[in-house]
Amino acid sequence: MNRMIDVSCHLILSPSTHRVCGEDRVKNVSVSIRSKRPSLGPLDQALQLRLRVPESLFFKPQLTASIEVPEGDAPPVITPDIASDIAEVVRERTGIRLSIEAPADTEEARNG
């Protein structure tokens, strides 16, 4: 059995904005990864990532992942049932065990 490595980090999304017709627009987004949650600017977002990868990945890279957040005014609401369904589909199709957790909608959760 392959030894598993646990990795925890924060993916930081930092937008650059410009004004178009009196409205702020995101021009581009820089991305960084930090082992600890850093202080954030007013528009920055931090996503906590927990990865569990096989040790063999470091000797023969073979894993890619994509994350897409749908367009809208607020982040999507992922109920426990939806999270369970997503995790089950990913496990069935890839063998990867996926855990999705959404913080409670509180001021503390929004600010980390």
Buried (B, 14 or more C-beta within 10 A) or exposed (E): EEEEEEEEBBBBBBBEEEEEEEEEEEEEEEEEEEEEEEEBEEEBBBEEEEEEBBEEBEEEEEEEEEEEEEEEEEEEEBEEEEBEEBBEEBEEEEEEEBEEEBEEEEEEEEEE
